[in-house]
Every structure is written in structure tokens, then in C-alpha cells.
Amino acid sequence: MKELYAQLGISSAVYDFGKTVEDSLKERFEKFDKTAEYNQMKVIHAMQKNRVSEACFGASSGYGYNDLGRETLEQVYADTFHTEACLVRPQITCGTHALAIALFGNLRPGDELLSPVGKPYDTLEEVIGIRPSNGSLAEYGVKYRQVDLLEDGTFDYENIRKAVNEKTKLVTIQRSKGYQTRPSFSVKQIGELISFVKKIKPDVICMVDNCYGEFVDTIEPSDVGADIMVGSLIKNPGGGLAPIGGYIAGRKDCVENASYRMTCPGLGMEVGATLGVNRSLYQGFFLAPMITKGALKGAVFAANIYEKLGFPVVPNSTEPRQDIIQAVTLGTPEGLVAFCQGIQAAAPVDSFVTPEPWDMPGYDSQVIMAAGAFIQGSSIELSADGPMKPPYAVYFQGGLTWEHAKLGILKSLQYMVDKELVSL
């Protein structure tokens, strides 16, 4: 095995260091196995309950009326996530698009949007209008307010209570850390926050950005009071097979409101051809608990590797996992670039490409991204990225198998060692 890793560019010192770390993680890995087994049974039960058949894999075209596969898949998602309804569509291009559809569908001019978890993910800033952009919520008269987290990364309940008012229509809660080094939130924490907000204003809509969090726990935000839960199919629930798409799950009225924004008023969920992708969406969802498990093992491995070398990591090497993202604060632009170039070099696709920082749409600084993926931008596949600004933190996620995630981390470390940015 060591010789094979050597052929992939991993030195004896890096391999031995990684092996020592891996051997210490057997107990953690067993817990991930148990969670994945529970979630696998949950998905299978939903598929059997809804009588998934070969007919569900057929393609529809044009308007897409009476698409059995589409309608059954949406019920499978709804039953798995314990919600009244769900949109699962290839017409939703990404997670940001899914969030925008849910926001625009459920907010009206004069309403107020509140983020009680601080700054949202970078690409949502233009959707909301924090950074001016054509067609933003701000241009449609939707006000925005946020309450920053306390210094320890917990909710500022006192100021959240003050922020909720008669115009607060929707509260958006981002489960994952995004491009921040704060902790991601557990489903339990999200449930406590939702309960707190609902006691102040019972009719407020609570939406959770669940990207990177699906199947990490045995419960989802929809199990603890979320009215809408939103995610991307090229992250956890697509299982690495979904070629595109997003989902919006939750209360029937909220999902229907979103559907009128996805298509148009009067048509909503009734239209939207699946164009032959149903099989991949079903099979990806079936595999998602196991794929997520591999990504979680990779994230914990990365946390332990880099923490031992003195780098700040969030979450740390022993904390429970709330999503598949591992943040490592590298401290220098050279470290961030080397890490991402190592991840790229471990990819099965485009391993020969050297990633460089660039002006990516939707971000306020240059971003470097490593993503040698079968599906463009698929962050359930092995990937790493980060903004080229202090503290020069990298965000590592994915890996369709634990073994590939392991190689990626070792390769990132090898690049850091070779460039004399770290010593073992």
C-alpha cells in the first residue's frame, strides 16, 4: 500500500504521519457508520412506501405534465425529511438559486428578512441586496436585518428578541459555517433557536439553509420546527450522481409559494420536465447516506492532521460533526494555494490542472477552488476552496469515498511539506 501511495506522490513521512492519525480514529468512524445505516434505512423506507418503480426513471419533455418519476421523487424526499411537501428539480441550478426561490416566493414588499446567525453566505449577499445587485430582494422593497453571533459562536438571544418585530416575515438560519470560521450549528441548536423565535412571533416562517448538512445526523432541521429546508443536489443529497438540481422541503404552503417563483404564478409545481435525469436523482439519493459518511470521515481526518501540525481548525479534532465542511486556518496566501493545489492533484478528473485564485461571480474577493469533479462544482466530491483574504482559511469538503478523501488530505499535506510551509 505504501508503495502505491508513493506512485501517487505521497512520501514515506507523510504516509506514516497519516497512518498514525487514521489508526486513532476507529471509534469516531464507527459512529459515522451507525448514523449512515440509520439514514440508509430511512431512505429505503421512503422509497418502498412510495412504490418507486422502473417507470419512475422515464424522461419527460416539454411542459413535463404528469411526470410520475418527478412527483414520486418529491414525495420520497418529503417522507424522508418528514415534511408536507417538497420541490426536487433539475431546473434549480444550485443551492443559492434554491434559497433565492424560497425567499422570493415567501416574501413580499414591506416584509422584513432576519438572519439571527450573522452574515449569510457570500453569494446570498447579492440575492438579499447587502451588496447592491440587479433584481435583489432590496430592490423589491424587502428589508433585511441581522443579529451577529456572540464571540463564542452562540446565538445572541437578547438582541434576537429585540430584532423580531411585526414586519419580520421570514427568519433565515444557515446551518453551515460558509466562508467563516464559526462553528456550524447542530440540529438541536437550530431547533432551540426556532422555538425561541416562534415564541416571540408564532407566524414567522423559519427557513434553514441545510447545504452540507443532510444525513450528517439522524434528524434534520425539518424535524425540529423548520418551516422550509433548502439544499443543493450537487452536495450531500445528490450522492455524487445528481448532475444538477436543488430541493425545497417543508410546509405545503411555503413550498407552493416557492414553486410559483421557480416557474410562474398559476403553474407552480405542475410543470418542469425532468429530461431523463430521474434515475440519477433517485440513485444519488439512495446512496447519499453512505457518500456523506465517507465525506465525514475525510473531514475528521483533515481536522486531526492539521490540528496536530498547529493549525486552527473548525470544528476541532474531537467536536461532533454538524456538516461535511472542515475549515483550516492556514494563515498565509501561500498555504491556502498549496493546500488547494494538493487537493486538485489528488483528483480523478483534471488532476493535471493547477488551480489559481480568480474573480469568481458572487464573491467580494478572489477565490481559489480545487475541484477535479465528475460534475462541475459538485462539492460532495473532493473539493477545497477559500477566499484570498485573511485569515486565509481553506474549506475542505466531500469525497465520494473515504479512501479518496484520505488521499486528498495526504496530497494537500505533501504540497505543504514540499513548499516548506510545514514540517513533520
Steps between C-alpha positions, in 0.01 A plus 500: 500500500778739590663441160172574325464829687859578404399466134236764571764737636463436875832482684572244769495768772159635396355150465622394846368820659159442341494133601557589865212747490269256320565224753385733780160562338340155498244586769393821326466316170275235658258772612480633144425146381205473739353836399532407133325167559208675672464751218533231236205315650303827512553558126417140407182515707388819319572343160307185582210693653464702178528194276799618298502302177693484173231721347622781727828514307342605170559840340246775448529793262329828422268605779570184697138444597424178691865409557460195725870484584520866598190487718603176670854626566364813663284287729803281582691812608202629697459170685872468571515854638157474669351800320163567338643571154820530304632642173785296348585643161781506244378851411648617832860570402674510839452550873501880471228477234290274725534746788412793274187320375389429858564860609337672203208259512419569864588869543308804376579874481505647849589169667815464704754219475702425813823302531555421871826319420701792366621552147362259238709315243673730250282417199183587695620856561399601147174304519405692814650830388766535769726556201295690239394279210238513227183320605590461868242473778592853601390629158160341562461679832594214732697626801786303652626485854759277664608421853864402529604200702665543838878471517478132596293425186166459681172682438449848643150432633462841664553690175302245296202573726543873430537444123181302446213740429159513331661522154729199549358254248784250459799394709788340310739268684817381330601164645850489357779748568541624141818705458525561872693325773201479735364161606223348288174451687359170619141409420429525873635859514294594194190355665561707814540817292182431301306436822627829646402701191157333472420591861557865411311486167318170438416572134858578391638266231823329606719395207817292539779494244583131540783488245778258603292374794269231362547154653776616736260435790205263536265801505468807276392860571153408371470268803549790744259760365646641178222616267727481194824307448713566194797324341694414186504167319868533410572485871399227747153387379606453138744228606750605234269383219253788467629709206318816614213609720378619835220432745261704714319296766253608765150626565273454200412869468863611522611246239213599268595869537855410399374301201323808360834679504683201350265491199226765502171586672224261402734217395721437802586134558291369210765563235870421464624217282763270650673429166632158599678585827255322731702180528808693613299701753346185650821303507696793640250547782515127572881517531508835682526369860804287410665772290450749784661254740816487288514881487465519879789259550712716271407816690594350837824366354586849371419660836728259684784529247514878498426554869799282586710729282389808693239648265167626640220274376120535523357271619793372700623142495258371765182710461180342363441556127208716383592508130762365261708821486837522670653845540878527543653842562828490311599860573672581170398527136779255413356241738149538359623461143721200583216319680259546210760399243563180696128417504481559124800273441315217679193522273396231250400777257728791402774394742752665266336843537652758736230710671568871543301778675244674279212751508211260546145640450314569824805548724662820630860377465696260286429133576710191437317175437624145460236279344602215274145370484286287272228766539606863476487672839389187683616556857398155620793393286849569635544876495657789687466872465550826682503878455839663448478722806598470868496270689562292184276214609433207271169315498538132419206272428384193318649186362275241339696240695691525825807363323502785250449760774797347683720527192394862452598599853834320474565670167418843645744432781763382252476830312532693827809296595659532155458880508650509850183646649487227762736238639412159642 
